[in-house]
C-alpha cells in the first residue's frame, strides 16, 4: 500500500499472511535475509510468530506479517483505506 498521501510514518506498507507460526517465521526470515543480502537495513522489528503479528520496520517500508485471524481483527487495509493499493496478490 502506498501510504505517502495519508501518513508520515512510512511510504509503503507490505501486508502479508501466513497460515501457521512456522510459516509466519519463514516469511519473516525470508524477507530479512533477502533484503539483508541486498544491503537493506532492518531498523526495528517487533512481535513474534506466536503472537500472530510480526512488524518489520525498514524506514520507508513497513512489512506486516500476520496470521489470518489477526489480519481480520486489525483489518489494516480498512484502517488505511485512503492509501492506494499498489499490488494485491491472493
Residue pairs with C-beta under 8 A, 6 or more apart in sequence:
1 12
1 13
1 14
1 15
1 77
1 80
1 83
1 84
1 85
1 86
2 11
2 12
2 83
2 84
2 85
2 86
3 9
3 10
3 11
3 12
3 13
3 80
3 83
4 11
4 12
5 82
5 83
5 84
6 80
6 82
6 83
7 80
7 83
9 62
10 57
10 59
10 60
10 61
10 62
11 60
11 61
12 60
12 61
12 62
12 86
13 61
13 62
13 63
13 64
13 76
13 80
13 83
14 61
14 62
14 63
14 64
15 64
15 66
15 71
15 76
15 77
16 27
16 63
16 64
16 65
16 66
17 65
17 66
17 67
17 68
17 71
18 24
18 26
18 27
18 49
18 65
18 66
18 67
19 67
19 68
21 49
21 50
21 67
22 49
24 49
24 52
24 54
24 65
24 66
24 67
25 49
25 54
27 54
27 65
28 45
28 49
28 54
28 56
28 65
31 56
31 63
31 65
32 42
32 45
32 56
35 42
35 58
36 42
40 58
41 58
41 59
42 56
42 57
42 58
43 57
43 58
43 59
44 57
45 54
45 55
45 56
45 57
46 54
46 55
47 53
47 54
47 55
48 54
51 70
52 66
52 67
52 69
52 70
53 64
53 65
53 66
53 67
53 70
53 74
54 64
54 65
54 66
55 62
55 63
55 64
55 65
56 62
56 63
56 64
56 65
64 76
66 74
77 85
